[in-house]
């Protein structure tokens, strides 16, 4: 049997399980109805007919208070993320753990930023993805520490990210800046993921391309923010991540030849950001670039990975699609709570079809 055939056989069970999980994702027609719903109550009624029903009931059903909605969404995401590790073949679990580790990193950075901002655990609890080594109980315990340094030290105990957190600790101690510490965590996490790229490419070339695009997105956002704040390239270079489609040298050339944020977006040709440039010109919101790139990663990911029925690619596809689904629901629900204009919401959401 060929190597490709061996991978297909190895992933037959995993792919079947993931396809079953994908069948529980919100269908485009239902998402459209959710977007068009008149209020939060109507959205909850629609969600109660989906795979979110159990979590909604756990936190109060369709009559739940608005602050409980995020708990239900986070719980559903956590449940499904943890399933992915379980169903991955033993020899490849390290890679799945590394990829879903983005939610570990999310929880860590959420905790650091909150502690720095003097927020309580209760203020961020609803946003925690409650699974794995950094579940809600672990974050809550770390919050008992008196300082950001103490919190990072607590989170470092028996951590799979001990080396990353050690560098974040040193950065915060030196700069006193939680944003710099979190940016370093991001960089080191993606570099660690990048070191697995040869194995990921072996399992699924399509999956490797999508991960490279995510690294590109983070690098381009750093360039755009740097230009927005008139920083020199050497002031942002340390935050750039290797292993993307664009080398550090290419990123430097784009940055130094660009007069403004729009030129960076136009010249970073791994994404087509022409629409986002026009939005930015009108509104001056950097968020438009992030949404545009995430939408293109999602679109390319679905197209690329839908053809890899019996490979690691099916698992990666689900990670992206499920994450985007939850983020989209959060945006839609917040838009109803704060009565945002429909056209503004349409630009923000990450689920176009």
VOGU-3710 file (C-alpha; in Angstrom, 3 decimals, decimal comma):
1> xxxxxxxxxx> 0,000/0,000/0,000  1,304/3,521/-0,866  2,059/6,067/1,875  -0,975/8,138/0,822  -3,071/5,010/1,012  -1,763/4,292/4,500  -2,776/7,797/5,659  -6,239/7,368/4,143  -6,685/4,063/5,952  -5,342/5,525/9,199
11> xxxxxxxxxx> -7,782/8,430/9,020  -10,872/6,506/7,939  -12,330/6,429/11,474  -11,269/10,016/12,313  -12,712/11,372/9,077  -16,022/9,607/9,693  -16,223/11,112/13,182  -15,316/14,590/11,961  -17,887/14,390/9,178  -20,495/13,553/11,818
21> xxxxxxxxxx> -19,368/16,614/13,797  -19,477/18,747/10,649  -23,081/17,667/10,083  -23,916/19,436/13,361  -22,426/22,751/12,243  -24,966/25,465/11,527  -26,149/25,251/7,925  -25,738/28,401/5,772  -29,534/28,818/5,487  -29,934/28,677/9,267
31> xxxxxxxxxx> -27,049/31,122/9,773  -28,756/33,497/7,357  -31,946/33,309/9,453  -29,908/33,961/12,604  -28,314/37,024/10,996  -31,741/38,339/10,012  -33,397/37,572/13,378  -35,023/40,598/14,979  -33,658/40,141/18,498  -31,597/37,930/20,812
41> xxxxxxxxxx> -34,634/35,897/21,857  -35,299/34,951/18,246  -31,642/33,931/17,819  -31,806/31,688/20,894  -34,969/30,054/19,564  -33,164/29,228/16,321  -30,057/27,990/18,150  -32,186/25,737/20,365  -32,924/23,710/17,229  -29,207/23,123/16,569
51> xxxxxxxxxx> -26,343/21,305/18,264  -26,150/24,198/20,752  -29,397/23,073/22,393  -27,735/21,153/25,254  -25,438/24,023/26,240  -28,261/26,563/25,979  -30,394/24,473/28,317  -27,472/24,104/30,705  -27,234/27,883/31,063  -30,928/28,729/31,209
61> xxxxxxxxxx> -32,524/27,932/27,833  -34,055/30,536/25,543  -34,904/32,685/28,573  -31,258/32,851/29,686  -29,728/36,168/30,669  -27,529/37,800/28,051  -24,300/37,218/30,018  -24,955/33,450/29,991  -25,015/33,220/26,195  -21,231/33,448/25,898
71> xxxxxxxxxx> -20,868/30,679/28,488  -23,029/28,400/26,332  -21,102/29,189/23,128  -17,717/28,677/24,825  -18,862/25,391/26,354  -19,998/24,049/22,987  -16,679/24,982/21,359  -14,704/23,388/24,212  -16,642/20,132/23,957  -15,977/19,812/20,243
81> xxxxxxxxxx> -12,318/20,856/20,399  -11,606/18,177/23,009  -13,253/15,553/20,789  -10,764/16,231/18,005  -7,808/15,110/20,110  -9,661/11,956/21,139  -10,427/10,864/17,590  -6,989/11,620/16,073  -4,812/8,529/15,434  -2,329/8,051/18,283
91> xxxxxxxxxx> 0,772/8,721/16,170  -0,582/12,149/15,122  -2,131/13,389/18,381  0,849/15,692/18,998  -0,028/17,655/15,867  -3,719/17,942/16,700  -2,825/19,068/20,231  -0,508/21,699/18,755  -3,210/23,032/16,418  -6,068/23,089/18,920
101> xxxxxxxxxx> -3,497/24,593/21,286  -4,563/27,922/19,777  -7,420/27,762/22,303  -4,959/27,125/25,152  -3,046/30,189/24,017  -6,287/32,141/23,741  -7,146/31,321/27,378  -3,635/32,206/28,582  -3,618/35,556/26,785  -7,138/36,329/27,965
111> xxxxxxxxxx> -6,018/35,732/31,557  -2,848/37,835/31,238  -4,672/40,779/29,665  -7,447/40,617/32,266  -5,031/40,455/35,197  -3,057/43,371/33,764  -6,287/45,380/33,354  -7,292/44,543/36,955  -10,399/42,654/35,850  -11,819/39,868/37,981
121> xxxxxxxxxx> -12,047/36,238/36,911  -15,833/36,588/36,802  -15,541/39,290/34,145  -13,767/36,956/31,699  -15,172/33,548/32,725  -17,797/33,516/29,976  -15,123/33,815/27,276  -12,898/30,951/28,497  -12,820/27,836/26,302  -13,335/25,371/29,131
131> xxxxxxxxxx> -11,210/22,366/28,180  -7,692/20,971/28,458  -4,713/22,178/30,504  -6,068/25,728/30,747  -9,703/25,105/31,560  -11,830/27,477/33,633  -10,744/25,976/36,973  -7,041/26,346/36,128  -7,492/29,974/35,044  -9,565/30,719/38,151
141> xxxxxxxxxx> -6,852/29,299/40,400  -4,170/31,349/38,634  -6,243/34,482/39,201  -5,683/34,089/42,933  -2,131/35,296/42,348  -1,510/38,920/43,248  0,287/39,969/40,066  0,644/39,270/36,345  4,040/37,703/37,040  2,468/35,460/39,660
151> xxxxxxxxxx> -0,309/34,443/37,252  2,184/33,549/34,494  4,287/31,555/36,974  1,207/29,672/38,145  0,191/28,857/34,575  3,730/27,592/33,879  3,492/24,718/36,378  3,464/21,375/34,498  2,646/23,305/31,332  3,164/22,046/27,761
161> xxxxxxxxxx> 4,030/25,696/27,025  6,520/26,130/29,874  9,283/27,458/27,596  6,912/29,934/25,945  5,570/31,181/29,272  9,102/31,567/30,660  9,922/33,995/27,838  6,591/35,805/28,316  7,396/36,159/32,026  10,776/37,730/31,211
171> xxxxxxxxxx> 9,203/40,064/28,645  6,559/41,286/31,073  9,091/41,709/33,858  11,256/43,791/31,507  8,571/45,886/29,809  5,598/45,754/32,186  3,453/45,501/29,043  0,851/42,716/28,787  0,366/43,348/25,063  4,067/42,741/24,386
181> xxxxxxxxxx> 3,998/39,585/26,506  0,949/38,276/24,624  2,427/39,131/21,232  5,518/37,149/22,188  3,350/34,201/23,251  1,595/34,334/19,867  4,888/34,415/18,011  6,430/31,539/19,958  3,284/29,411/19,653  3,159/29,790/15,870
191> xxxxxxxxxx> 6,898/29,185/15,568  6,418/25,960/17,521  3,541/25,022/15,226  5,717/25,948/12,251  8,376/23,501/13,392  5,791/20,749/12,838  5,119/21,922/9,287  7,105/19,126/7,550  4,985/16,500/9,330  1,760/18,415/8,696
201> xxxxxxxxxx> 2,646/18,774/5,004  3,333/15,057/4,870  -0,115/14,324/6,296  -1,939/16,998/4,292  -0,313/19,577/1,980  -3,595/21,509/2,018  -3,531/21,749/5,810  0,044/23,091/5,712  -1,003/25,825/3,255  -3,829/26,960/5,525
211> xxxxxxxxxx> -1,529/27,190/8,558  0,957/29,217/6,501  -1,866/31,599/5,576  -2,741/32,081/9,231  0,896/32,948/9,965  0,837/35,348/6,988  -2,284/37,004/8,380  -0,681/37,623/11,761  2,465/39,014/10,156  0,544/41,322/7,826
221> xxxxxxxxxx> -1,555/42,612/10,735  1,659/43,418/12,600  2,939/45,333/9,575  -0,320/47,266/9,234  -0,411/48,145/12,950  3,253/49,137/12,844  2,662/51,473/9,920  -0,453/52,875/11,622  1,660/53,883/14,626  4,597/55,067/12,461
231> xxxxxxxxxx> 7,033/52,492/13,844  10,349/51,533/12,259  10,641/47,989/10,917  13,143/47,041/13,612  10,520/47,992/16,208  8,106/45,335/14,938  10,471/42,745/13,461  10,720/40,776/16,686  6,973/40,137/16,615  7,066/38,587/13,119
241> xxxxxxxxxx> 6,688/34,831/12,752  8,758/32,628/10,465  7,327/29,744/8,388  4,630/31,743/6,603  4,342/32,058/2,813  6,105/35,425/3,027  9,674/35,403/4,339  10,848/37,963/6,896  12,871/39,609/4,096  9,755/39,914/1,912
251> xxxxxxxxxx> 7,791/41,355/4,828  10,547/43,913/5,437  10,510/44,945/1,770  6,709/45,373/1,817  6,915/47,444/4,999  9,752/49,723/3,980  8,333/50,449/0,522  4,821/51,219/1,805  3,802/54,806/2,577  0,744/53,777/4,604
261> xxxxxxxxxx> -1,459/50,922/5,826  -3,331/50,675/2,520  -0,137/50,061/0,553  0,873/47,246/2,881  -2,542/45,637/2,416  -2,318/46,076/-1,363  1,224/44,708/-1,703  0,844/41,686/0,590  -0,561/39,699/-2,304  -1,264/36,433/-0,487
271> xxxxxxxxxx> -4,639/38,072/0,282  -6,895/40,252/-1,862  -7,717/43,145/0,467  -9,030/45,636/-2,093  -12,496/45,782/-0,497  -11,021/46,101/2,986  -8,804/48,982/1,834  -11,899/50,908/0,740  -13,609/50,202/4,074  -10,504/51,358/5,930
281> xxxxxxxxxx> -10,354/54,563/3,903  -13,939/55,363/4,873  -13,927/54,224/8,497  -10,296/54,074/9,596  -10,803/50,743/11,380  -7,899/48,288/11,259  -10,313/45,513/12,216  -11,503/45,429/8,590  -8,200/43,920/7,443  -8,328/41,135/10,033
291> xxxxxxxxxx> -11,910/40,223/9,099  -11,037/40,219/5,400  -8,076/37,898/5,838  -9,928/35,543/8,173  -12,763/35,293/5,657  -10,345/34,350/2,895  -8,616/31,757/5,071  -11,998/30,248/5,882  -13,071/30,225/2,231  -9,797/28,718/1,008
301> xxxxxxxxxx> -9,780/26,250/3,858  -13,223/24,926/3,059  -12,385/24,579/-0,634  -8,979/22,976/-0,070  -9,907/20,681/2,736  -13,267/19,522/1,401  -11,295/17,384/-1,053  -9,254/15,618/1,635  -11,908/13,251/2,901  -9,563/10,723/4,481
311> xxxxxxxxxx> -6,692/12,744/5,906  -5,565/15,074/8,639  -7,048/17,911/6,573  -10,569/17,026/7,703  -9,583/17,669/11,316  -7,937/21,009/10,516  -10,957/22,094/8,472  -13,218/21,485/11,430  -10,961/23,485/13,793  -11,278/26,545/11,564
321> xxxxxxxxxx> -14,934/26,228/10,677  -16,105/25,630/14,254  -14,043/28,509/15,590  -15,438/30,849/12,947  -18,985/29,661/13,638  -18,762/30,555/17,327  -17,119/33,918/16,610  -19,819/34,727/14,057  -22,585/33,899/16,522  -20,982/36,138/19,126
331> xxxxxxxxxx> -20,790/39,037/16,681  -24,420/38,607/15,603  -25,712/38,379/19,193  -23,693/41,422/20,298  -25,007/43,340/17,295  -28,596/42,729/18,452  -27,761/43,661/22,039  -26,206/46,977/20,955  -28,487/47,654/17,961  -25,671/47,895/15,419
341> xxxxxxxxxx> -26,652/48,717/11,804  -27,158/45,640/9,598  -24,593/46,754/7,019  -21,918/47,151/9,707  -22,639/43,666/11,035  -22,466/42,224/7,510  -18,906/43,550/7,199  -17,864/42,122/10,568  -19,165/38,574/10,299  -16,988/35,761/9,099
351> xxx> -19,659/33,531/7,613  -20,603/34,778/4,205  -22,199/31,757/2,550
//
